[in-house]
């Protein structure tokens, strides 16, 4: 087997492992493996290629992994409760107090509470400011 093929296989196995265990770790090894496979076309020494693979892996883990993790967290926040509900303006369907009330958003009924002691009447527009255990906290707009 040719050296470049071995490093290409290492890269491919790392990609498969990343699909099975999405940790943004094996993706770095895959990148190092594929780059080393290209370099192996020109360099025929095992020692140099393994050294290049290790250095590229460490550099990729130190610099690329934090960027990939930050990107992943941003996407999760945008698609979770924060992105879908927080900051939206909605209608009150039952008077909202500190202890009871309801709003409607996306044709769904949600339990709601106000932060202060005020009572928000039916038909008022409120802004969702917080989410806790199936109860949305709102403030009058």
mmCIF file of the C-alpha atoms, coordinates in Angstrom:
data_MODEL
# 
_entry.id   MODEL 
# 
loop_
_atom_site.group_PDB 
_atom_site.id 
_atom_site.type_symbol 
_atom_site.label_atom_id 
_atom_site.label_alt_id 
_atom_site.label_comp_id 
_atom_site.label_asym_id 
_atom_site.label_entity_id 
_atom_site.label_seq_id 
_atom_site.pdbx_PDB_ins_code 
_atom_site.Cartn_x 
_atom_site.Cartn_y 
_atom_site.Cartn_z 
_atom_site.occupancy 
_atom_site.B_iso_or_equiv 
_atom_site.pdbx_formal_charge 
_atom_site.auth_seq_id 
_atom_site.auth_comp_id 
_atom_site.auth_asym_id 
_atom_site.auth_atom_id 
_atom_site.pdbx_PDB_model_num 
ATOM 1   C CA . UNK A 1 1   ? 0.000   0.000  0.000  1.00 0.00 ? 1   UNK A CA 1 
ATOM 2   C CA . UNK A 1 2   ? 1.239   3.477  -0.866 1.00 0.00 ? 2   UNK A CA 1 
ATOM 3   C CA . UNK A 1 3   ? 1.788   5.992  1.946  1.00 0.00 ? 3   UNK A CA 1 
ATOM 4   C CA . UNK A 1 4   ? -0.736  8.547  0.685  1.00 0.00 ? 4   UNK A CA 1 
ATOM 5   C CA . UNK A 1 5   ? -3.433  5.841  0.637  1.00 0.00 ? 5   UNK A CA 1 
ATOM 6   C CA . UNK A 1 6   ? -2.827  5.045  4.303  1.00 0.00 ? 6   UNK A CA 1 
ATOM 7   C CA . UNK A 1 7   ? -3.292  8.671  5.357  1.00 0.00 ? 7   UNK A CA 1 
ATOM 8   C CA . UNK A 1 8   ? -6.358  9.015  3.114  1.00 0.00 ? 8   UNK A CA 1 
ATOM 9   C CA . UNK A 1 9   ? -7.845  5.961  4.854  1.00 0.00 ? 9   UNK A CA 1 
ATOM 10  C CA . UNK A 1 10  ? -7.042  7.517  8.254  1.00 0.00 ? 10  UNK A CA 1 
ATOM 11  C CA . UNK A 1 11  ? -8.886  10.656 7.119  1.00 0.00 ? 11  UNK A CA 1 
ATOM 12  C CA . UNK A 1 12  ? -11.864 8.626  5.870  1.00 0.00 ? 12  UNK A CA 1 
ATOM 13  C CA . UNK A 1 13  ? -12.098 6.612  9.095  1.00 0.00 ? 13  UNK A CA 1 
ATOM 14  C CA . UNK A 1 14  ? -11.969 9.871  11.068 1.00 0.00 ? 14  UNK A CA 1 
ATOM 15  C CA . UNK A 1 15  ? -14.842 11.299 9.008  1.00 0.00 ? 15  UNK A CA 1 
ATOM 16  C CA . UNK A 1 16  ? -16.903 8.152  9.693  1.00 0.00 ? 16  UNK A CA 1 
ATOM 17  C CA . UNK A 1 17  ? -16.110 8.364  13.424 1.00 0.00 ? 17  UNK A CA 1 
ATOM 18  C CA . UNK A 1 18  ? -17.185 12.032 13.429 1.00 0.00 ? 18  UNK A CA 1 
ATOM 19  C CA . UNK A 1 19  ? -20.526 11.017 11.936 1.00 0.00 ? 19  UNK A CA 1 
ATOM 20  C CA . UNK A 1 20  ? -21.008 8.363  14.624 1.00 0.00 ? 20  UNK A CA 1 
ATOM 21  C CA . UNK A 1 21  ? -19.726 10.485 17.533 1.00 0.00 ? 21  UNK A CA 1 
ATOM 22  C CA . UNK A 1 22  ? -20.354 14.156 16.612 1.00 0.00 ? 22  UNK A CA 1 
ATOM 23  C CA . UNK A 1 23  ? -17.776 15.759 18.893 1.00 0.00 ? 23  UNK A CA 1 
ATOM 24  C CA . UNK A 1 24  ? -15.913 18.007 16.446 1.00 0.00 ? 24  UNK A CA 1 
ATOM 25  C CA . UNK A 1 25  ? -12.752 16.073 17.390 1.00 0.00 ? 25  UNK A CA 1 
ATOM 26  C CA . UNK A 1 26  ? -12.410 13.464 14.663 1.00 0.00 ? 26  UNK A CA 1 
ATOM 27  C CA . UNK A 1 27  ? -13.072 16.103 12.010 1.00 0.00 ? 27  UNK A CA 1 
ATOM 28  C CA . UNK A 1 28  ? -9.717  17.662 12.938 1.00 0.00 ? 28  UNK A CA 1 
ATOM 29  C CA . UNK A 1 29  ? -7.959  14.311 12.546 1.00 0.00 ? 29  UNK A CA 1 
ATOM 30  C CA . UNK A 1 30  ? -9.667  13.797 9.186  1.00 0.00 ? 30  UNK A CA 1 
ATOM 31  C CA . UNK A 1 31  ? -8.412  17.164 7.971  1.00 0.00 ? 31  UNK A CA 1 
ATOM 32  C CA . UNK A 1 32  ? -4.876  16.345 9.126  1.00 0.00 ? 32  UNK A CA 1 
ATOM 33  C CA . UNK A 1 33  ? -5.100  12.914 7.473  1.00 0.00 ? 33  UNK A CA 1 
ATOM 34  C CA . UNK A 1 34  ? -6.200  14.290 4.097  1.00 0.00 ? 34  UNK A CA 1 
ATOM 35  C CA . UNK A 1 35  ? -3.559  17.048 4.091  1.00 0.00 ? 35  UNK A CA 1 
ATOM 36  C CA . UNK A 1 36  ? -0.893  14.509 5.055  1.00 0.00 ? 36  UNK A CA 1 
ATOM 37  C CA . UNK A 1 37  ? -2.093  12.225 2.234  1.00 0.00 ? 37  UNK A CA 1 
ATOM 38  C CA . UNK A 1 38  ? -1.478  15.024 -0.280 1.00 0.00 ? 38  UNK A CA 1 
ATOM 39  C CA . UNK A 1 39  ? 1.972   15.707 1.203  1.00 0.00 ? 39  UNK A CA 1 
ATOM 40  C CA . UNK A 1 40  ? 2.747   11.964 1.091  1.00 0.00 ? 40  UNK A CA 1 
ATOM 41  C CA . UNK A 1 41  ? 2.698   12.108 -2.698 1.00 0.00 ? 41  UNK A CA 1 
ATOM 42  C CA . UNK A 1 42  ? 5.894   14.177 -2.509 1.00 0.00 ? 42  UNK A CA 1 
ATOM 43  C CA . UNK A 1 43  ? 7.549   12.878 0.691  1.00 0.00 ? 43  UNK A CA 1 
ATOM 44  C CA . UNK A 1 44  ? 8.236   9.152  1.073  1.00 0.00 ? 44  UNK A CA 1 
ATOM 45  C CA . UNK A 1 45  ? 9.512   9.018  4.673  1.00 0.00 ? 45  UNK A CA 1 
ATOM 46  C CA . UNK A 1 46  ? 7.211   7.475  7.299  1.00 0.00 ? 46  UNK A CA 1 
ATOM 47  C CA . UNK A 1 47  ? 8.862   9.423  10.105 1.00 0.00 ? 47  UNK A CA 1 
ATOM 48  C CA . UNK A 1 48  ? 8.309   12.817 8.466  1.00 0.00 ? 48  UNK A CA 1 
ATOM 49  C CA . UNK A 1 49  ? 4.738   11.992 7.479  1.00 0.00 ? 49  UNK A CA 1 
ATOM 50  C CA . UNK A 1 50  ? 3.759   10.835 10.960 1.00 0.00 ? 50  UNK A CA 1 
ATOM 51  C CA . UNK A 1 51  ? 5.373   13.966 12.407 1.00 0.00 ? 51  UNK A CA 1 
ATOM 52  C CA . UNK A 1 52  ? 3.451   16.132 9.899  1.00 0.00 ? 52  UNK A CA 1 
ATOM 53  C CA . UNK A 1 53  ? 0.192   14.318 10.759 1.00 0.00 ? 53  UNK A CA 1 
ATOM 54  C CA . UNK A 1 54  ? 0.693   14.823 14.512 1.00 0.00 ? 54  UNK A CA 1 
ATOM 55  C CA . UNK A 1 55  ? 1.600   18.505 14.128 1.00 0.00 ? 55  UNK A CA 1 
ATOM 56  C CA . UNK A 1 56  ? -1.359  19.171 11.808 1.00 0.00 ? 56  UNK A CA 1 
ATOM 57  C CA . UNK A 1 57  ? -3.692  17.324 14.214 1.00 0.00 ? 57  UNK A CA 1 
ATOM 58  C CA . UNK A 1 58  ? -2.538  19.384 17.195 1.00 0.00 ? 58  UNK A CA 1 
ATOM 59  C CA . UNK A 1 59  ? -2.770  22.666 15.284 1.00 0.00 ? 59  UNK A CA 1 
ATOM 60  C CA . UNK A 1 60  ? -6.222  21.757 14.006 1.00 0.00 ? 60  UNK A CA 1 
ATOM 61  C CA . UNK A 1 61  ? -7.463  20.758 17.464 1.00 0.00 ? 61  UNK A CA 1 
ATOM 62  C CA . UNK A 1 62  ? -6.075  23.908 19.092 1.00 0.00 ? 62  UNK A CA 1 
ATOM 63  C CA . UNK A 1 63  ? -7.284  26.415 16.511 1.00 0.00 ? 63  UNK A CA 1 
ATOM 64  C CA . UNK A 1 64  ? -10.078 24.929 14.396 1.00 0.00 ? 64  UNK A CA 1 
ATOM 65  C CA . UNK A 1 65  ? -12.021 22.972 17.038 1.00 0.00 ? 65  UNK A CA 1 
ATOM 66  C CA . UNK A 1 66  ? -12.979 26.045 19.149 1.00 0.00 ? 66  UNK A CA 1 
ATOM 67  C CA . UNK A 1 67  ? -14.304 27.761 16.008 1.00 0.00 ? 67  UNK A CA 1 
ATOM 68  C CA . UNK A 1 68  ? -16.322 24.686 15.032 1.00 0.00 ? 68  UNK A CA 1 
ATOM 69  C CA . UNK A 1 69  ? -17.753 24.311 18.552 1.00 0.00 ? 69  UNK A CA 1 
ATOM 70  C CA . UNK A 1 70  ? -18.740 27.990 18.698 1.00 0.00 ? 70  UNK A CA 1 
ATOM 71  C CA . UNK A 1 71  ? -20.482 27.659 15.341 1.00 0.00 ? 71  UNK A CA 1 
ATOM 72  C CA . UNK A 1 72  ? -22.333 24.548 16.529 1.00 0.00 ? 72  UNK A CA 1 
ATOM 73  C CA . UNK A 1 73  ? -23.512 26.274 19.756 1.00 0.00 ? 73  UNK A CA 1 
ATOM 74  C CA . UNK A 1 74  ? -24.760 29.304 17.819 1.00 0.00 ? 74  UNK A CA 1 
ATOM 75  C CA . UNK A 1 75  ? -26.863 27.103 15.545 1.00 0.00 ? 75  UNK A CA 1 
ATOM 76  C CA . UNK A 1 76  ? -28.327 25.240 18.527 1.00 0.00 ? 76  UNK A CA 1 
ATOM 77  C CA . UNK A 1 77  ? -29.305 28.504 20.241 1.00 0.00 ? 77  UNK A CA 1 
ATOM 78  C CA . UNK A 1 78  ? -30.998 29.824 17.099 1.00 0.00 ? 78  UNK A CA 1 
ATOM 79  C CA . UNK A 1 79  ? -33.151 26.715 16.714 1.00 0.00 ? 79  UNK A CA 1 
ATOM 80  C CA . UNK A 1 80  ? -34.019 26.201 20.399 1.00 0.00 ? 80  UNK A CA 1 
ATOM 81  C CA . UNK A 1 81  ? -36.461 28.042 22.661 1.00 0.00 ? 81  UNK A CA 1 
ATOM 82  C CA . UNK A 1 82  ? -34.332 31.161 22.591 1.00 0.00 ? 82  UNK A CA 1 
ATOM 83  C CA . UNK A 1 83  ? -34.514 31.557 18.834 1.00 0.00 ? 83  UNK A CA 1 
ATOM 84  C CA . UNK A 1 84  ? -38.151 30.569 18.477 1.00 0.00 ? 84  UNK A CA 1 
ATOM 85  C CA . UNK A 1 85  ? -39.838 32.383 21.380 1.00 0.00 ? 85  UNK A CA 1 
ATOM 86  C CA . UNK A 1 86  ? -37.637 34.805 23.332 1.00 0.00 ? 86  UNK A CA 1 
ATOM 87  C CA . UNK A 1 87  ? -38.097 38.411 22.195 1.00 0.00 ? 87  UNK A CA 1 
ATOM 88  C CA . UNK A 1 88  ? -41.340 37.746 20.290 1.00 0.00 ? 88  UNK A CA 1 
ATOM 89  C CA . UNK A 1 89  ? -44.379 40.006 20.708 1.00 0.00 ? 89  UNK A CA 1 
ATOM 90  C CA . UNK A 1 90  ? -47.537 37.996 21.500 1.00 0.00 ? 90  UNK A CA 1 
ATOM 91  C CA . UNK A 1 91  ? -51.170 38.421 22.624 1.00 0.00 ? 91  UNK A CA 1 
ATOM 92  C CA . UNK A 1 92  ? -52.490 37.779 26.117 1.00 0.00 ? 92  UNK A CA 1 
ATOM 93  C CA . UNK A 1 93  ? -55.488 35.370 26.153 1.00 0.00 ? 93  UNK A CA 1 
ATOM 94  C CA . UNK A 1 94  ? -55.907 35.149 29.947 1.00 0.00 ? 94  UNK A CA 1 
ATOM 95  C CA . UNK A 1 95  ? -54.937 37.955 32.371 1.00 0.00 ? 95  UNK A CA 1 
ATOM 96  C CA . UNK A 1 96  ? -51.253 37.587 33.220 1.00 0.00 ? 96  UNK A CA 1 
ATOM 97  C CA . UNK A 1 97  ? -50.082 38.088 36.794 1.00 0.00 ? 97  UNK A CA 1 
ATOM 98  C CA . UNK A 1 98  ? -47.100 36.986 38.821 1.00 0.00 ? 98  UNK A CA 1 
ATOM 99  C CA . UNK A 1 99  ? -48.894 33.679 39.539 1.00 0.00 ? 99  UNK A CA 1 
ATOM 100 C CA . UNK A 1 100 ? -51.135 32.870 36.540 1.00 0.00 ? 100 UNK A CA 1 
ATOM 101 C CA . UNK A 1 101 ? -52.045 33.744 32.967 1.00 0.00 ? 101 UNK A CA 1 
ATOM 102 C CA . UNK A 1 102 ? -51.755 32.582 29.369 1.00 0.00 ? 102 UNK A CA 1 
ATOM 103 C CA . UNK A 1 103 ? -50.569 33.837 25.998 1.00 0.00 ? 103 UNK A CA 1 
ATOM 104 C CA . UNK A 1 104 ? -50.793 32.553 22.453 1.00 0.00 ? 104 UNK A CA 1 
ATOM 105 C CA . UNK A 1 105 ? -47.872 32.224 20.051 1.00 0.00 ? 105 UNK A CA 1 
ATOM 106 C CA . UNK A 1 106 ? -47.786 30.278 16.765 1.00 0.00 ? 106 UNK A CA 1 
ATOM 107 C CA . UNK A 1 107 ? -51.395 29.215 17.513 1.00 0.00 ? 107 UNK A CA 1 
ATOM 108 C CA . UNK A 1 108 ? -50.198 27.515 20.712 1.00 0.00 ? 108 UNK A CA 1 
ATOM 109 C CA . UNK A 1 109 ? -51.384 28.296 24.228 1.00 0.00 ? 109 UNK A CA 1 
ATOM 110 C CA . UNK A 1 110 ? -48.602 28.848 26.782 1.00 0.00 ? 110 UNK A CA 1 
ATOM 111 C CA . UNK A 1 111 ? -48.688 29.536 30.499 1.00 0.00 ? 111 UNK A CA 1 
ATOM 112 C CA . UNK A 1 112 ? -47.284 32.981 31.192 1.00 0.00 ? 112 UNK A CA 1 
ATOM 113 C CA . UNK A 1 113 ? -46.200 35.040 34.199 1.00 0.00 ? 113 UNK A CA 1 
ATOM 114 C CA . UNK A 1 114 ? -45.265 38.678 34.619 1.00 0.00 ? 114 UNK A CA 1 
ATOM 115 C CA . UNK A 1 115 ? -42.117 39.658 36.486 1.00 0.00 ? 115 UNK A CA 1 
ATOM 116 C CA . UNK A 1 116 ? -43.695 42.508 38.437 1.00 0.00 ? 116 UNK A CA 1 
ATOM 117 C CA . UNK A 1 117 ? -46.871 42.767 40.506 1.00 0.00 ? 117 UNK A CA 1 
ATOM 118 C CA . UNK A 1 118 ? -48.870 44.245 37.614 1.00 0.00 ? 118 UNK A CA 1 
ATOM 119 C CA . UNK A 1 119 ? -51.803 42.462 35.980 1.00 0.00 ? 119 UNK A CA 1 
ATOM 120 C CA . UNK A 1 120 ? -51.680 42.453 32.176 1.00 0.00 ? 120 UNK A CA 1 
ATOM 121 C CA . UNK A 1 121 ? -55.229 42.366 30.712 1.00 0.00 ? 121 UNK A CA 1 
ATOM 122 C CA . UNK A 1 122 ? -56.551 40.118 27.930 1.00 0.00 ? 122 UNK A CA 1 
ATOM 123 C CA . UNK A 1 123 ? -55.794 41.417 24.427 1.00 0.00 ? 123 UNK A CA 1 
ATOM 124 C CA . UNK A 1 124 ? -52.604 43.238 25.465 1.00 0.00 ? 124 UNK A CA 1 
ATOM 125 C CA . UNK A 1 125 ? -49.385 42.756 23.557 1.00 0.00 ? 125 UNK A CA 1 
ATOM 126 C CA . UNK A 1 126 ? -46.458 41.461 25.572 1.00 0.00 ? 126 UNK A CA 1 
ATOM 127 C CA . UNK A 1 127 ? -42.851 40.554 24.879 1.00 0.00 ? 127 UNK A CA 1 
ATOM 128 C CA . UNK A 1 128 ? -41.488 37.150 25.939 1.00 0.00 ? 128 UNK A CA 1 
ATOM 129 C CA . UNK A 1 129 ? -38.348 37.715 28.015 1.00 0.00 ? 129 UNK A CA 1 
ATOM 130 C CA . UNK A 1 130 ? -37.642 34.377 29.695 1.00 0.00 ? 130 UNK A CA 1 
ATOM 131 C CA . UNK A 1 131 ? -38.451 30.665 29.489 1.00 0.00 ? 131 UNK A CA 1 
ATOM 132 C CA . UNK A 1 132 ? -38.583 28.408 32.542 1.00 0.00 ? 132 UNK A CA 1 
ATOM 133 C CA . UNK A 1 133 ? -40.022 24.907 32.603 1.00 0.00 ? 133 UNK A CA 1 
ATOM 134 C CA . UNK A 1 134 ? -42.940 25.397 30.166 1.00 0.00 ? 134 UNK A CA 1 
ATOM 135 C CA . UNK A 1 135 ? -43.798 28.830 31.592 1.00 0.00 ? 135 UNK A CA 1 
ATOM 136 C CA . UNK A 1 136 ? -42.940 31.986 29.652 1.00 0.00 ? 136 UNK A CA 1 
ATOM 137 C CA . UNK A 1 137 ? -42.162 35.198 31.508 1.00 0.00 ? 137 UNK A CA 1 
ATOM 138 C CA . UNK A 1 138 ? -43.486 38.300 29.736 1.00 0.00 ? 138 UNK A CA 1 
ATOM 139 C CA . UNK A 1 139 ? -43.396 42.066 30.023 1.00 0.00 ? 139 UNK A CA 1 
ATOM 140 C CA . UNK A 1 140 ? -45.905 44.610 28.709 1.00 0.00 ? 140 UNK A CA 1 
ATOM 141 C CA . UNK A 1 141 ? -44.895 46.332 25.476 1.00 0.00 ? 141 UNK A CA 1 
# 
